[in-house]
């Protein structure tokens, strides 16, 4: 897949967390970690 696809989706995820913080979910956190295969990142 195009790397731009992943960049766009990662940005959408961070914007979504930002909006949830604004709506009262201040304890919600994005914690990056490696996938079990070690080939990708996940939140």
SVG drawing of the C-alpha trace seen along z (x, -y; Angstrom):
<svg xmlns="http://www.w3.org/2000/svg" viewBox="-18 -20 28 32">
<polyline fill="none" stroke="black" stroke-width="0.4" points="0.0,0.0 0.9,-3.6 2.7,-5.0 0.6,-8.1 -2.4,-5.9 -0.9,-5.0 0.2,-8.6 -3.4,-9.8 -4.9,-7.2 -2.4,-7.9 -3.2,-11.5 -7.0,-10.8 -6.4,-8.6 -4.6,-11.4 -7.3,-14.0 -9.9,-11.6 -8.1,-11.3 -7.7,-15.1 -11.5,-15.4 -12.2,-12.8 -10.0,-14.8 -12.0,-17.9 -15.2,-16.0 -14.1,-14.9 -12.1,-11.7 -8.8,-13.2 -7.5,-9.9 -7.5,-8.4 -4.0,-7.9 -2.3,-6.8 0.5,-4.4 2.5,-3.2 3.9,0.4 5.4,2.8 3.2,5.6 4.1,9.1 5.8,9.7 7.9,6.6 7.0,5.3 4.6,2.6 3.3,0.2 0.0,0.3 -1.8,-1.8"/>
</svg>
